[in-house]
Amino acid sequence: MQTHSLLSKRLLISILLIGGLLITLKLTYWYHLQQGFAQAQPLAQKQLKEVINFIDGALIRYESIPQVLSTNPVLAKALQHSDDAKEIQLINRYFEEIQYVTEASDIYLLNQHGDAVAASNWQETYSFIGQNYGFRPYYTEAMAGRLGSYYAVGTSSDTRGFYFAYPVQEQGTVLGVIVVKVDIADIEVQLTGLAQSGQYELSISGDDQVIFAASMPNWRLKSLVPLDDARHQDISKSRRYANRVISALPLQPPYSPDINPEKPPIYQFPTSYGEAQFIDTCSEMTKAGWHVHVMTPVKPLYSALPPLLLLSTCVYLLGALALLFSLERRKNMRRMQQAQQLLEYRVQERTRELQDANQKLQDTQDELVQAAKLTVIGSLSASINHEINQPLAALRSYAQNTQVLLNRQMQDKAQENLTTIISLSDRLAEIVSQFKSFTRKSKGLDKPTLIRNTIEDALTIVAPAIEKHQVQLQLQLPDAPLRFFGDKVRLQQVLVNLISNAITAMQQSAERLLTITISADEQLCIQIRDSGPGVNESQMEKIFEPYFTTSQRQGLGLGLSISRRIVESMNGSISVANAAGGGAEFKILLPLCPQEDLL
């Protein structure tokens, strides 16, 4: 069940990541194109303005030439004497010189019937002389007394040109028309260079939507819109494009002359390097009757898409990974907090359990200490009984004797007996008080204590055993009073246990000597040495372990273990070694109590 839930969760995360990636790529694609189109439009408008200014500048240069030439009376004279070959030859040479100077394509003179009577190309095979141009609109306008202009493909030269015409008058009568032709190809070459430097394509179309000039050769003299039979007839009748057959460019989508300046259309044009898409930015030149198109290629925008989409993908994945890492980190932190809280709760529970266990252990240890005391008392019970019975028997004897003395009126003797009885009673009370104090549970209260008093109280307890087993005691105490900081009763227990063990160890020895030496250097040192057989080397390391005993008689083996714990609880140490003269020697080291602690 948990595995199924985990798989479902991973599948959901994968779907969300893939969906988010697709949305990111879609938004990147849309934003890049929108920004690209938005940035391309101002640039295209600027380029369009430059192209129109360039064309205006190129055409206006020739616009005034026919008017200036019409003022020359030689032209009127030539029109009036058109049959004078000499006069016409002079005009031909004159036009040839003007054409060379002005760099115009052709200059020619038409009579009232539209026939060319003189031309700058009089020597060329396609000379205009003798050709009739009365069908051209520029001729009609000029004969009406105004400047005429027109663009068309020459019927004789078969070249594209823009024509300026002006009437030649004399005394208000129009005698003929002077025409200046500008070669569109020359202007087109310069416009193509301008387009190449600006990385765009250029086309110029007329009102009939036929491209008259273009930077792309296969666009020239092609229609932007499909041509039906009626349009074909109109174009042929006007002879604007001479004998050229006009065909339509295959545009996708179909061209629409209605242009929204804020949102220029995108068309797919055939080019010399294949199909390509262009943004069509168009403006009208009213004076020339042209529509100028700046075609901005879309390919650079699409070419920049793959690295941009790759970058967008990387950024998205990094962001998604950062988000997942953050969510996982927060989840892990929550888990850690929960685990920490659970751990703290368990630690508290365990601490309480350990405290309870320590308390039980402490209670058990106190019980063991008490049991060890009682064990020592049990082992000494026979000696204690002997020690108490002797004074009790003496008390009985002295009491009976005192009765006899009182009956005999021997007051002095009776008083001596009573004094002895009181002394024996004090002796019994002292023995009982020491055992009573020893057997009572100690509260473990540490305080400065004289070691001499502790030694003497311990010897009072073991004195019956020493006397019973005929042990010779040597006690070496220093003259100066030495104090230790600890529990007097607990140290008594250690001393009684060690002395009792020493007495037991010497039972089979011929010489029974117990030596207790108290000394002090940096620490208080208590040495208890017996004349027994000593401790086996194999038992040295185990002698202080619980339940280890070498006694063949009854015993729990806890005395030395408890003694070590008592000494260590008072920041001391206990050790055992075999003495040089034989026997075992126990050494207890305790911190000395500073004198200022006694104040």
C-alpha positions in Angstrom: 0.0 0.0 0.0 2.8 2.4 0.9 4.7 1.5 -2.3 1.6 2.2 -4.4 1.1 5.6 -2.7 4.8 6.4 -3.3 4.5 5.5 -7.0 1.3 7.6 -7.3 3.0 10.5 -5.7 6.1 10.3 -8.0 3.8 10.0 -11.1 1.9 13.1 -10.0 5.1 15.0 -9.5 6.4 13.9 -12.9 3.2 15.0 -14.6 3.3 18.4 -12.9 7.0 18.8 -13.9 6.4 17.9 -17.5 3.2 20.1 -17.7 5.1 23.0 -16.1 7.9 22.5 -18.6 5.5 22.5 -21.6 3.8 25.7 -20.3 7.2 27.3 -19.7 8.4 26.5 -23.2 5.1 27.7 -24.7 5.3 31.0 -22.8 9.0 31.4 -23.8 8.1 30.8 -27.4 5.2 33.2 -27.4 7.1 35.9 -25.4 10.2 35.7 -27.6 8.2 36.1 -30.8 6.0 38.9 -29.4 9.1 40.8 -28.1 10.9 40.1 -31.4 8.0 41.4 -33.5 7.6 44.4 -31.1 11.3 45.3 -31.4 11.4 44.7 -35.1 8.5 47.0 -35.9 10.2 50.4 -34.8 13.3 49.3 -36.7 11.3 48.5 -39.8 9.5 51.8 -39.7 12.9 53.6 -39.4 14.3 51.6 -42.3 11.1 52.3 -44.3 11.5 56.0 -43.7 15.1 55.9 -44.9 14.1 54.0 -48.1 11.4 56.5 -48.9 13.7 59.5 -48.2 16.3 57.9 -50.4 13.8 57.3 -53.3 12.4 60.9 -53.0 15.9 62.2 -53.0 16.8 60.2 -56.1 13.7 61.2 -58.0 13.5 64.9 -57.0 16.9 65.3 -58.5 15.4 64.8 -62.0 12.0 66.3 -61.4 13.0 69.9 -62.3 15.1 69.0 -65.3 12.3 68.8 -68.0 10.9 72.1 -66.7 14.3 73.8 -67.0 14.9 72.3 -70.5 11.5 73.4 -71.7 12.5 77.1 -71.3 15.2 76.7 -74.0 13.8 78.3 -77.2 15.7 75.8 -79.3 13.2 73.1 -78.4 10.2 75.2 -79.5 12.0 76.0 -82.8 12.8 72.3 -83.3 9.2 71.4 -82.8 8.1 74.1 -85.3 10.7 72.9 -87.9 10.7 69.1 -87.2 11.4 68.4 -90.8 14.8 70.3 -90.6 17.3 67.5 -90.1 20.1 69.8 -89.2 18.0 71.5 -86.5 17.0 68.0 -85.1 20.6 66.8 -85.1 21.6 69.8 -82.9 18.8 68.9 -80.5 19.9 65.3 -80.4 23.5 66.2 -79.5 22.2 68.7 -77.0 20.0 66.0 -75.3 23.0 63.6 -75.4 25.2 66.1 -73.5 22.4 66.8 -70.9 21.9 63.1 -70.4 25.6 62.6 -69.7 25.8 65.5 -67.3 22.6 64.6 -65.4 23.1 60.8 -65.5 19.5 60.4 -66.7 18.6 57.3 -68.6 17.1 59.0 -71.6 15.9 62.5 -72.7 13.6 62.9 -75.7 11.2 65.4 -77.3 7.6 64.6 -78.3 5.5 66.7 -80.8 1.8 67.4 -80.4 1.0 64.0 -81.8 3.1 62.1 -79.3 5.9 61.3 -81.8 9.5 61.5 -80.7 11.3 64.0 -82.9 14.6 64.0 -81.0 16.3 61.8 -78.4 19.5 61.4 -76.5 19.7 57.8 -77.7 19.5 58.8 -81.4 22.5 56.6 -82.1 21.2 53.5 -80.3 19.4 50.6 -82.0 16.5 51.2 -79.7 16.3 54.9 -80.5 13.1 56.6 -79.5 13.0 58.8 -82.6 10.0 58.0 -84.7 8.2 56.2 -81.8 4.8 57.3 -80.7 4.2 57.8 -76.9 0.9 59.5 -77.1 -0.6 56.6 -75.1 1.5 57.3 -72.0 -0.2 59.1 -69.2 2.8 61.5 -68.7 2.3 62.8 -72.2 -1.4 63.5 -71.6 -0.6 65.4 -68.4 2.1 67.4 -70.0 -0.1 68.4 -72.9 -2.6 69.6 -70.4 0.0 72.1 -69.3 1.3 70.5 -66.0 4.2 68.3 -64.9 3.6 64.6 -65.7 5.2 61.6 -64.1 4.8 57.9 -64.7 6.7 54.7 -64.2 6.7 51.9 -66.8 8.9 49.5 -68.8 10.1 51.2 -72.0 8.5 49.8 -75.1 11.7 50.4 -77.1 14.4 49.9 -74.5 12.6 47.3 -72.5 14.0 48.8 -69.3 12.2 50.0 -66.3 12.1 53.7 -65.8 10.4 56.6 -64.2 9.3 59.4 -66.5 9.1 63.2 -65.9 7.4 65.2 -68.7 6.8 69.0 -69.1 5.1 70.9 -71.8 7.2 73.0 -74.3 5.2 76.2 -74.9 5.4 79.4 -76.9 3.1 82.3 -76.2 0.8 80.0 -74.2 0.5 77.3 -76.9 1.8 73.8 -76.1 4.0 72.8 -79.0 5.2 69.5 -77.6 6.5 67.6 -74.5 10.1 67.2 -73.2 10.6 63.9 -71.3 13.4 62.8 -68.9 13.6 59.1 -68.1 15.2 57.9 -64.9 16.6 54.3 -64.8 14.9 52.4 -62.0 17.7 49.7 -62.2 20.3 52.2 -60.9 18.1 53.3 -58.0 17.3 49.6 -57.3 21.0 48.7 -57.0 21.5 51.3 -54.4 18.4 50.3 -52.6 19.5 46.7 -52.6 22.8 47.6 -51.0 20.9 49.6 -48.4 18.6 46.6 -47.7 21.6 44.2 -47.4 23.3 46.4 -44.9 20.1 46.6 -42.9 19.5 42.8 -43.2 16.0 43.1 -44.8 14.5 42.8 -48.2 12.8 45.6 -50.2 10.0 45.8 -52.8 8.2 48.6 -54.5 4.7 48.0 -56.0 2.2 50.3 -57.7 -1.5 50.6 -57.4 -2.0 47.5 -59.5 0.0 45.5 -56.8 2.7 44.7 -59.3 6.2 44.8 -57.9 8.2 47.3 -60.0 11.5 47.2 -58.1 12.8 44.8 -55.5 16.0 43.7 -53.8 15.1 40.1 -54.6 15.4 39.5 -58.4 12.6 36.9 -58.6 10.1 39.3 -57.1 10.5 41.9 -59.9 7.5 42.5 -62.2 5.5 40.0 -60.1 2.0 40.6 -58.8 1.3 40.4 -55.1 -2.3 39.3 -55.7 -3.6 36.6 -58.1 -4.4 37.9 -61.6 -7.7 37.1 -63.3 -8.4 37.6 -67.1 -9.8 41.1 -66.6 -6.6 42.2 -64.8 -4.4 40.6 -67.5 -6.3 42.6 -70.2 -6.0 45.8 -68.3 -2.2 45.4 -67.8 -1.7 44.5 -71.4 -3.8 47.4 -72.6 -1.9 50.0 -70.5 1.4 48.7 -71.9 3.0 49.8 -68.7 5.1 46.7 -68.6 5.7 46.5 -72.3 5.4 43.0 -73.5 6.2 41.4 -70.2 3.8 38.6 -68.9 2.9 39.4 -65.3 2.4 36.4 -63.0 1.5 36.3 -59.3 3.9 35.5 -56.4 2.8 32.4 -54.4 2.3 34.1 -51.0 1.1 32.4 -47.9 -1.3 33.7 -46.6 -2.7 35.6 -49.6 -1.7 39.2 -49.8 -4.1 41.8 -48.4 -3.7 45.5 -49.4 -5.4 46.5 -46.2 -2.5 46.9 -43.8 -2.7 47.5 -40.0 0.3 49.6 -39.1 0.2 48.4 -35.5 0.2 44.8 -36.5 2.0 44.2 -39.8 1.2 40.9 -41.5 3.7 38.0 -42.0 4.0 36.5 -45.5 5.9 33.5 -46.8 7.8 34.6 -50.0 9.7 32.5 -52.5 13.4 33.6 -52.5 16.5 32.5 -54.2 17.4 30.4 -51.2 14.0 28.9 -50.7 10.8 29.8 -48.9 11.1 32.4 -46.2 8.8 34.4 -43.9 8.9 38.2 -43.8 7.2 40.9 -41.7 5.7 43.3 -44.3 6.0 46.9 -43.2 4.5 49.1 -45.9 4.0 52.8 -46.6 2.7 54.7 -49.6 4.6 57.3 -51.8 1.6 59.3 -53.0 3.6 61.5 -55.5 5.2 58.5 -57.2 2.2 56.3 -56.9 4.2 53.6 -55.2 3.9 51.3 -52.2 7.2 50.7 -50.5 7.6 47.4 -48.6 10.3 46.7 -46.1 10.4 42.9 -45.6 11.9 42.0 -42.2 13.0 38.3 -42.2 11.5 36.2 -39.4 14.2 33.5 -39.6 16.6 35.2 -37.1 13.8 35.2 -34.5 13.2 31.5 -35.0 16.9 30.8 -35.1 17.3 32.3 -31.7 14.5 30.1 -30.3 16.4 26.7 -29.7 19.1 28.2 -27.4 16.5 30.3 -25.7 14.2 27.3 -25.2 17.2 25.3 -23.9 18.1 28.1 -21.5 14.4 28.4 -20.4 14.4 24.6 -19.9 17.5 24.7 -17.8 16.2 27.6 -15.7 12.9 25.9 -15.2 14.6 22.6 -14.2 16.9 24.4 -11.8 13.9 26.3 -10.3 11.9 23.0 -10.1 14.8 21.2 -8.5 15.3 24.1 -6.1 11.6 24.0 -5.2 11.6 20.2 -4.8 14.8 20.5 -2.7 13.2 23.2 -0.6 10.0 21.2 -0.1 12.0 18.1 0.7 14.2 20.0 3.1 11.2 21.4 4.8 9.7 18.0 5.0 12.9 16.6 6.4 13.1 19.4 8.9 9.6 18.6 10.0 10.6 15.0 10.3 13.7 15.9 12.2 11.7 18.1 14.5 9.2 15.3 15.1 12.0 12.9 15.6 13.8 15.3 17.9 10.6 15.8 19.9 10.0 12.0 20.0 13.7 11.6 21.0 13.4 14.2 23.7 10.2 12.5 24.9 12.0 9.1 24.9 15.0 10.6 26.6 12.8 12.1 29.3 11.1 8.7 29.6 14.4 6.9 29.7 15.8 9.5 32.1 12.9 8.9 34.5 13.4 5.2 34.1 17.1 5.6 34.8 16.5 7.8 37.7 14.0 5.2 39.1 16.5 2.5 38.3 19.3 4.5 39.9 17.2 5.1 43.0 16.3 1.4 43.1 20.0 0.6 42.6 21.0 3.0 45.3 18.4 1.5 47.6 19.6 -2.0 46.7 23.2 -0.9 47.3 22.2 0.5 50.7 20.5 -2.8 51.5 23.7 -4.6 50.4 25.8 -2.4 52.6 23.4 -3.0 55.4 23.4 -6.7 54.7 27.2 -6.7 54.6 27.2 -5.0 58.0 24.8 -7.6 59.4 27.0 -10.3 57.9 30.0 -8.9 59.7 27.9 -8.7 62.9 26.8 -12.3 62.3 30.3 -13.5 61.9 31.3 -11.6 65.1 28.2 -12.6 67.0 30.0 -15.3 69.0 32.7 -12.9 70.1 30.2 -10.2 70.8 28.2 -12.7 72.9 31.4 -13.7 74.8 32.3 -10.0 75.3 28.9 -9.2 76.8 28.5 -12.4 78.8 31.7 -11.8 80.8 30.7 -8.3 82.1 27.1 -9.6 82.8 28.5 -12.5 84.8 30.9 -10.2 86.7 27.9 -7.8 87.3 25.9 -10.7 88.8 28.8 -11.7 91.0 29.6 -8.2 92.2 25.9 -7.6 92.9 25.6 -10.7 95.0 28.8 -9.9 96.9 27.5 -6.3 97.5 24.3 -7.8 99.1 26.4 -9.8 101.4 28.6 -6.8 102.3 25.6 -4.7 103.0 24.1 -7.3 105.3 27.4 -7.3 107.2 27.4 -3.5 107.4 30.6 -3.4 105.3 29.8 -0.1 103.7 33.2 0.7 102.3 33.6 -2.7 100.5 30.0 -2.4 99.2 30.8 1.1 97.8 33.8 -0.3 95.9 31.7 -3.1 94.5 29.1 -0.6 93.3 31.8 1.5 91.6 33.0 -1.6 89.8 29.4 -2.5 88.8 29.0 1.1 87.4 32.2 0.7 85.4 31.1 -2.7 84.0 27.7 -1.2 83.0 29.5 1.7 81.2 31.6 -0.9 79.4 28.5 -2.8 78.3 26.7 0.4 77.2 29.7 1.4 75.1 29.9 -2.0 73.4 26.1 -2.0 72.7 26.1 1.6 71.5 28.9 0.9 69.0 27.1 -2.1 67.6 23.8 -0.2 67.5 25.4 2.6 65.6 27.2 0.2 63.3 24.1 -1.8 62.4 21.9 1.3 61.8 21.5 2.4 58.1 23.8 5.3 57.3 22.3 8.3 55.4 25.6 8.8 53.6 26.2 12.3 55.1 29.9 13.4 54.5 31.5 15.7 57.0 35.0 16.3 58.4 35.8 13.4 60.8 38.9 12.4 62.9 40.4 9.2 61.6 41.5 8.3 65.1 37.9 8.1 66.4 36.8 6.1 63.4 39.6 3.6 64.0 38.9 3.3 67.7 35.1 2.7 67.1 35.9 0.1 64.5 38.3 -1.7 66.9 35.7 -1.6 69.6 33.4 -3.7 67.3 36.1 -6.3 66.3 37.8 -6.3 69.7 35.9 -9.5 70.9 37.0 -11.3 67.7 40.6 -10.2 68.2 40.6 -11.4 71.8 38.8 -14.7 70.9 41.3 -15.6 68.2 44.3 -14.4 70.2 45.4 -11.9 67.5 48.2 -9.5 68.4 47.3 -6.0 67.4 49.8 -3.3 66.5 48.2 0.1 66.0 50.4 3.0 64.7 48.6 6.3 64.8 50.2 9.7 64.1 50.5 12.3 66.9 48.8 15.0 64.8 45.0 14.8 64.5 44.1 13.8 60.9 40.7 14.3 59.4 39.0 13.0 56.3 35.8 14.3 54.6 33.4 11.4 54.5 30.9 9.2 56.3 32.2 7.8 59.5 29.9 4.8 59.7 30.6 3.8 56.1 34.4 3.9 56.6 33.9 1.9 59.9 32.1 -0.7 57.8 35.1 -0.9 55.4 37.6 -1.2 58.3 35.5 -3.8 60.2 35.2 -5.8 57.0 39.0 -5.7 56.2 39.9 -6.5 59.8 37.4 -9.3 60.0 38.8 -10.8 56.7 42.4 -10.5 58.1 41.4 -12.3 61.4 39.7 -15.1 59.3 42.8 -15.3 57.0 45.2 -15.8 60.1 43.2 -18.7 61.8 45.6 -21.3 60.4 48.7 -19.2 61.0 51.1 -19.9 63.9 51.7 -16.2 64.4 48.7 -14.0 64.3 49.8 -10.3 63.9 47.5 -7.6 62.7 49.1 -4.2 61.9 47.1 -1.1 61.3 49.1 2.0 60.2 47.8 5.5 59.7 50.0 8.0 57.8 49.5 11.1 55.7 51.3 12.8 52.9 49.2 14.3 50.2 46.5 11.9 51.1 45.4 10.0 54.2 46.7 6.4 54.0 45.3 3.5 56.0 47.3 0.2 55.8 45.9 -3.0 57.2 48.4 -5.9 57.1 48.0 -9.5 58.4 50.4 -12.4 58.8 48.2 -14.8 56.9 49.0 -16.7 53.7 48.4 -13.7 51.4 46.4 -13.5 48.2 47.1 -15.6 45.1 48.3 -13.6 42.1 45.6 -15.1 39.9 43.0 -13.7 42.4 44.4 -10.2 42.6 42.3 -8.7 39.8 39.1 -10.5 40.8 39.2 -9.9 44.6 37.1 -6.7 44.4 34.5 -8.2 42.0 31.0 -8.9 43.3 30.3 -12.5 44.5 34.0 -13.4 44.4 35.1 -15.1 47.6 38.0 -17.4 48.8 36.3 -18.3 52.0 35.3 -22.0 52.3 32.7 -21.0 54.9 29.4 -19.2 54.3 29.7 -15.8 52.6 28.2 -13.8 49.7 31.5 -12.4 48.3 30.2 -8.8 48.4 32.2 -7.3 51.3 35.3 -6.2 49.3 33.1 -5.0 46.3 31.0 -2.9 48.6 34.1 -1.6 50.4 35.6 -0.4 47.1 32.3 1.4 46.2 32.2 3.1 49.6 35.8 4.2 49.4 35.4 5.5 45.8 32.2 7.4 46.8 34.4 9.4 49.1 36.9 10.1 46.2 39.3 7.6 47.5 40.8 4.3 46.3 41.5 0.8 47.8 44.1 -1.7 46.7 45.6 -5.0 47.8 49.1 -6.5 47.6 51.2 -9.2 49.3 53.5 -7.8 52.0 57.2 -8.4 51.8 57.2 -10.4 55.1 54.2 -12.4 54.1 50.5 -11.8 54.4 48.1 -9.5 52.6 48.2 -5.7 52.9 45.2 -3.6 52.0 45.8 0.1 51.4 43.1 2.8 51.6 43.8 6.3 50.3 41.4 9.2 51.2 41.6 12.9 50.6 42.7 14.9 53.6 40.2 17.4 54.9 41.7 21.0 54.7 41.9 22.9 57.9 39.6 25.7 56.6 36.8 23.2 56.3 36.9 22.7 60.0 36.2 26.4 60.7 
